[in-house]
Amino acid sequence: MRYTLAVLLCGFTVVLAWSAVHPHDYFTWSLEVFPAFLGLAALAITYPRFQFTTFVYVLIFLHACILFVGGHYTYAEVPLFNWIRDHFHFSRGLILGCGAVEFVKWKLVDRELRPSLANILLRFAQVRQLGIRIGTPHDVFVI
């Protein structure tokens, strides 16, 4: 577990350093990266008393990487999504007045990933701290 956390922390540092080199806008970068620092600080402070599973730490790391990429390029200019738009010849107006690529970015980042990660963290904390057994109907607490 400690080795995995050390690897994730090194990866966090490498992706952070990459995102800080010539971002689109340093103000946007700082706004996107700041929550990742808050999360890292919270995890470091609570680690001696409360540890998450390796899976949860990997999810948090991946979410931090998404924040770093969004801070570096801004979410509107991520090269992967621009490549998808150009390769598949998507244009604006395909889905309810917005472009298909913009819809995918919005759906992935804002509507699915952030709430899903929050629900996983809350469920894990409930199972560990409240002694709720896995398989019991406790989804009401997650909402």
Secondary structure, 3 states (H helix, E strand, C coil): CHHHHHHHHHHHHHHHHHHHCCCCCHHHHHHHHHHHHHHHHHHHHHCCCCCCCHHHHHHHHHHHHHHHHHHHHCHHHCHHHHHHHHHCCCCCCCECCECHHHHHHHHHHHHHHHHHHHHHHHHHHHHHHCCCCCCCCCHHHHC
